[in-house]
Each structure stands twice: as structure tokens, then as C-alpha cells.
Amino acid sequence: MLRHWARFLAGDGIELGPGHAPFQLLYAGTNSRYVDRWQPEQNRALFPELGPQASFPKPHIVSDLNVDKLTMLGDASQDFVIASHVLEHLADPLGQLEEIHRVLRPGGVALILLPDRRRTLDHQRPPTSVEHLIADHEARVVAPDDAHVEEFLRCGGGWNDAWDADERVMQFELQRQRSFHVHCWTEDEFSPALRYAIVDMGLQWELLDALFLHDVPDSIEFGYMLRRATSHADPIVLGERFDEVRKELFERRSDSERRAAEATQLRAELDAIRSHPAFRLAARARRAVRAARSRLVRAR
């Protein structure tokens, strides 16, 4: 699926927060610049669990996306933006969607991937509601508050009741520097946020493709390939199109999975029939009859 999505990326674009695993650009005519908060040596210090072999690319643009967003880039200046496992780390995801839309040229695409909370350390956390995102966006928050950090640590197993006040402050600040999961969703829980961005914020998004959790065995992520419309359209119409296209993509994938499951079951049943002793006896009988007929024909 990600190889297929790489075909949508062409021209000059940016990748936000590539970490130690930048998105692979597989086709000619595609150039990407990295936007990150930290230099490689700082990233390695913040994420020692990845080991010394982890390779963090040097950012072309240094930006704290919570504070700076993409203000260093001009309007309609990018052919594509990659945001792979980024939005869940930000204090104001709706504000970042707004910035991604702003820097894209009409017809430019945004590749957005997000972890499904059911497959991560967030599986015990409640989903972030659209109302929560709207409140954060309207307040123009630039840093996750202590409540977000505490929820992440408690539900993810990183909390220690023995921490004193100073240790707690240090641990909270470390998580903010590491850029923890401020928010979490499933694919069904995040789609309303995109719809709000389209209908209520006026972002001219068109849905080209979607990645559902069960598209890939053992996957932990879902995602969207969005295109900035080439001409202005009614936000309500775009919202309806988003819903319709997403439903069509989901139903088509589900139908393909159903047909594949039916084919697998039929092959299993056929193999069981072929392995049955009665089937083997009948097969030998058919071969014997054909051999007898052949001898009779030769005798004539």
C-alpha cells in the first residue's frame, strides 16, 4: 500500500518529523526536504532505546511544529507534504492540517498516516474527541498540558507513583521533548476530525485513497491520501464527497477481503475432498475405465 501511495508523490515537497524512518520515495522526479525539531545527535539522545544503529536524517528545516508550525514556508509552495505518525504528537492537530493545506499548491497532495490506538500503548486510553481538538485549536495551544502527559504515562505503563514533585516535572518535560502521543484515535474516530477541517474550517481536501487498519496483516496504522482541490468547491459538497469516497473505498476493500476469504475456504474444502479415501478410490476407478476404453479402441 505504501509503495502504491508513493506514486502520488511527485515534484518538490516536505516530510514532517521523519524520525529514524523517513518515508521511502520510490519513483523518479520526487524530492523531499525534512522538517524536524531536533538534530540527529539530539534525537539519538532522546531515543536511546532505538540503539546506536538508528539513523536520523539531518533536517533541512528546523521547526518545533507546535510553536513554529510551517511559518517558514510560503503559501502554495509545496507539491506534497508527508505527515507520517506526526499529528498525534502535536498539541493542535487541526492547526497543523490548516498549515499543510496552506503550503500545498492546488493539486498538491498530503500523505497522512496515524497509529491506531488499539495496536499501541494507547489501547487503554479514551479517543481524542473532535470537540477536544476544536477547543485546543481555538485556544491556539502550543504545548500539551500536564493532563495529557499524565494520561499517556499512566495508560502506557510509564507512570511511577514514587516520583516526587521534582522528578515528575523532569519526567513530564522529557516526554514533551520526546514528543509523546498527545492524542489517539482509531480510523473511525479520526475521520470526523478531517470532516470538520473540510466543512467547518474550509480546507479544500479531496480524498484520493485511504489505508484501513486491516488492509495490511499485523498493521498498526491507518491513513489518508488527500489532494488540495484545484478550484474552490463548496465545503459542504467536499464533506459529502469525503464521506462517500471513504465509504466506497472501505466497502470495496471489505468486499475484496470477503471474496478472498471465500476462495480460501473453497480451496480448503476442495483439498479435503481430494484427500478423502473415497475420492482417491473413485479417481483410480476413473483411470481404470479410461485405460480399458483405450485398450478397446486399439483392439478395434
C-alpha positions in Angstrom: 0.0 0.0 0.0 2.7 2.5 0.9 4.6 1.6 -2.3 1.3 2.3 -4.2 1.0 5.7 -2.4 4.5 6.7 -3.3 3.2 7.1 -6.9 1.1 10.0 -5.8 4.2 11.9 -4.7 5.9 14.0 -7.4 7.8 17.2 -7.5 9.2 19.0 -4.5 7.8 18.5 -1.1 8.5 18.1 2.6 8.3 15.4 5.2 7.3 16.4 8.8 9.2 14.6 11.6 10.8 11.8 9.6 12.4 10.4 12.8 14.7 7.4 12.1 12.4 6.0 9.3 11.7 8.6 6.6 9.0 7.7 4.0 10.6 6.0 1.0 10.4 7.9 -2.2 10.5 5.2 -4.8 9.9 7.0 -8.1 11.9 9.5 -10.1 11.1 13.1 -10.1 10.4 13.3 -6.4 12.4 15.4 -4.0 11.7 15.8 -0.3 13.1 18.1 2.4 12.9 17.1 6.1 11.3 19.2 8.8 12.3 18.3 12.3 12.6 19.8 15.7 15.9 18.1 16.6 19.3 17.5 15.0 20.4 13.8 14.7 22.5 13.8 17.8 19.7 15.2 19.9 17.3 12.6 18.5 19.7 9.8 19.4 20.0 11.1 23.0 16.2 11.4 23.4 15.6 7.9 22.0 18.3 5.6 23.3 16.0 2.6 23.1 16.5 2.7 19.3 20.2 1.8 19.7 23.3 3.4 18.2 22.4 2.0 14.8 19.4 4.3 14.4 20.0 6.7 11.6 18.2 10.1 11.9 18.5 12.3 8.8 19.7 15.9 9.3 16.7 18.2 8.9 16.7 20.7 6.1 14.3 22.9 8.1 14.4 23.0 11.9 10.9 23.7 13.4 9.0 23.0 16.5 5.7 22.2 14.8 3.8 23.0 18.0 5.2 26.6 18.1 6.5 27.4 14.6 4.3 25.2 12.5 5.3 25.8 8.9 5.6 29.5 9.0 9.0 29.4 7.3 7.3 28.1 4.1 5.3 30.2 1.7 1.7 29.7 0.7 1.2 27.2 -2.2 4.9 26.4 -2.2 4.9 22.5 -2.0 3.9 19.8 -4.3 3.4 17.3 -1.4 3.6 17.0 2.4 4.2 13.8 4.2 3.0 13.6 7.8 3.6 10.0 8.9 2.8 9.5 12.6 3.1 13.2 13.3 -0.4 14.6 14.1 -0.9 12.5 17.2 2.2 14.1 18.7 1.0 17.7 18.3 -0.9 19.9 20.7 -3.0 21.3 17.9 -3.5 18.8 15.1 -6.2 20.9 13.4 -3.8 23.8 13.2 -1.2 21.6 11.5 -3.8 20.4 9.0 -4.5 24.0 8.2 -0.8 24.7 7.7 -0.3 21.6 5.5 -3.2 22.8 3.3 -1.8 26.4 3.2 1.7 25.3 1.9 0.3 22.9 -0.7 -0.2 24.1 -4.3 -3.6 23.4 -5.8 -3.5 19.8 -6.8 -0.8 19.1 -4.3 -1.2 16.0 -2.0 -0.9 15.3 1.7 0.0 11.8 2.9 -1.2 11.3 6.4 -0.5 8.2 8.5 -1.6 7.7 12.1 -1.2 4.8 14.6 -4.4 3.0 15.6 -4.7 3.3 19.3 -5.9 -0.3 19.6 -2.5 -1.5 18.4 -0.2 0.7 20.5 0.4 1.6 24.2 -2.6 3.9 23.8 -5.1 0.9 23.8 -6.4 1.8 27.3 -6.8 5.5 26.6 -10.0 7.1 25.5 -10.0 8.6 22.0 -9.5 12.3 21.5 -12.9 13.8 20.6 -13.4 16.3 17.8 -14.7 18.8 20.5 -11.4 18.4 22.3 -9.4 19.2 19.1 -11.6 22.2 18.3 -11.1 23.6 21.8 -7.3 23.2 21.5 -7.3 24.8 18.1 -9.4 27.8 19.2 -7.2 28.3 22.2 -4.1 28.1 19.9 -2.3 25.8 22.3 1.4 25.3 21.7 2.3 22.7 24.2 0.5 19.7 25.7 -0.6 20.2 29.3 0.3 18.0 32.2 -3.1 16.2 32.0 -2.2 14.8 28.5 1.3 13.7 29.7 -0.1 12.0 32.8 -2.8 10.1 30.8 -0.2 8.9 28.4 2.2 7.7 31.1 -0.5 6.1 33.3 -2.2 4.2 30.4 1.1 3.3 28.7 2.8 1.9 31.8 5.4 4.6 32.2 3.9 6.1 35.4 5.7 5.8 38.8 3.8 6.7 42.0 7.1 7.1 43.8 8.0 10.2 41.8 8.3 13.3 43.9 7.4 16.7 42.6 10.8 17.4 41.0 11.0 14.0 39.4 7.5 14.4 38.0 8.4 17.8 36.4 11.5 16.3 34.9 9.7 13.3 33.5 6.9 15.4 32.1 9.4 17.7 30.3 11.3 14.6 28.9 8.0 13.4 27.4 7.4 16.8 25.8 10.9 16.7 24.3 10.4 13.2 23.1 7.1 14.2 21.5 4.7 11.6 23.0 1.3 10.7 21.8 -0.8 13.7 22.9 -3.8 12.3 21.1 -5.0 8.9 19.9 -7.7 7.5 17.6 -8.9 4.6 15.6 -9.6 5.2 11.9 -13.3 5.7 12.6 -12.6 8.1 15.4 -10.2 10.4 13.4 -12.3 10.7 10.2 -14.7 13.2 11.9 -11.7 15.5 12.5 -10.9 15.5 8.8 -14.5 16.2 8.0 -14.6 19.1 10.5 -11.4 20.5 8.8 -13.2 20.3 5.4 -16.6 21.5 6.2 -16.1 23.9 9.1 -12.5 25.1 8.6 -12.9 25.3 4.8 -9.9 23.2 3.9 -10.3 22.1 0.3 -9.4 18.4 0.7 -10.3 15.7 -1.7 -9.9 12.1 -0.6 -7.8 10.1 -3.1 -7.2 6.9 -1.2 -7.4 5.5 2.3 -5.4 3.0 4.3 -7.5 0.9 6.7 -6.1 -1.0 9.6 -6.9 -4.4 8.2 -5.6 -3.7 4.8 -2.2 -5.0 5.9 -1.8 -8.0 8.2 -0.5 -7.0 11.6 -0.6 -3.3 10.8 -0.8 -0.7 13.5 -1.7 2.3 11.3 -4.3 3.9 9.1 -4.1 6.8 6.8 -5.3 9.1 4.1 -4.1 10.4 0.8 -5.6 13.9 0.4 -5.4 16.4 -2.5 -5.9 20.1 -2.3 -8.6 20.9 -4.8 -7.5 22.7 -8.0 -10.5 25.0 -7.8 -12.6 26.2 -4.9 -15.6 24.0 -4.1 -18.4 24.3 -1.6 -17.1 22.9 1.7 -20.4 21.0 2.4 -20.1 19.3 -1.0 -16.5 18.4 -0.3 -17.6 17.0 3.1 -20.2 14.8 1.4 -17.6 13.6 -1.2 -15.2 12.7 1.6 -17.8 10.6 3.3 -18.9 8.9 0.0 -15.4 8.2 -1.2 -14.3 6.8 2.2 -17.4 4.6 2.3 -16.7 3.3 -1.2 -13.1 2.6 -0.5 -14.0 0.7 2.7 -16.7 -1.3 1.1 -14.5 -2.2 -1.9 -11.7 -3.4 0.4 -14.2 -5.3 2.6 -15.7 -7.0 -0.5 -12.3 -8.0 -1.7 -11.5 -9.4 1.7 -14.8 -11.4 1.7 -14.1 -12.8 -1.8 -10.6 -13.8 -0.8 -11.8 -15.5 2.4 -14.5 -17.4 0.4 -11.9 -18.5 -2.2 -9.6 -19.7 0.7 -12.5 -21.7 2.2 -13.4 -23.3 -1.1 -9.8 -24.3 -1.7 -9.7 -25.9 1.7 -12.9 -27.8 1.1 -11.6 -29.0 -2.3 -8.4 -30.1 -0.8 -10.3 -32.0 1.9 -12.4 -33.7 -0.8 -9.4 -34.7 -2.8 -7.7 -36.2 0.3 -10.7 -38.3 1.2 -10.2 -42.1 0.6 -13.4 -42.3 -1.4 -12.2 -39.6 -3.7 -8.9 -41.5 -4.3 -10.8 -44.7 -5.0 -13.1 -43.0 -7.4 -10.1 -41.4 -9.2 -8.4 -44.8 -9.6 -11.7 -46.2 -10.9 -12.0 -43.4 -13.5 -8.4 -44.0 -14.6 -9.1 -47.8 -14.9 -12.2 -47.1 -17.0 -10.2 -44.7 -19.3 -7.5 -47.3 -19.7 -10.0 -50.0 -20.6 -11.6 -47.8 -23.2 -8.2 -47.1 -24.7 -7.4 -50.8 -25.0 -10.8 -51.4 -26.5 -10.3 -48.7 -29.1 -6.9 -50.1 -30.0 -8.3 -53.7 -30.3 -10.9 -52.5 -32.8 
